[in-house]
């Protein structure tokens, strides 16, 4: 059992940040929020999450530790997610427990 603190996001309103995220990820954003550490990005489908090929150089210019990209999953799981942190020197982290501090209590309907 692990006990992580909740880090819920607040919706991003800055249009420059939203544009940068959308261009760097190469897809439309259904929701963009920012937690204490990371951006939380919701996209339209599991396929989009799985096939993302982000511009890591562009993502590394955004403030914060990383970007969590998520969508509702098909099948037996509630959601899928990927975590990118090029600004911290990690293009993609395959196992990021701290991202779930934001994903679990995110308060958006995925």
HELIX and SHEET records of a PDB file:
HELIX    1   1 UNK A   15  UNK A   25  1                                  11    
HELIX    2   2 UNK A   46  UNK A   51  1                                   6    
HELIX    3   3 UNK A   56  UNK A   59  1                                   4    
HELIX    4   4 UNK A   86  UNK A   88  5                                   3    
HELIX    5   5 UNK A   97  UNK A   99  5                                   3    
HELIX    6   6 UNK A  100  UNK A  103  1                                   4    
SHEET    1   A 5 UNK A  10  UNK A  11  0                                        
SHEET    2   A 5 UNK A  31  UNK A  34 -1                                        
SHEET    3   A 5 UNK A  38  UNK A  42 -1                                        
SHEET    4   A 5 UNK A  66  UNK A  72  1                                        
SHEET    5   A 5 UNK A  79  UNK A  84 -1                                        
END                                                                             
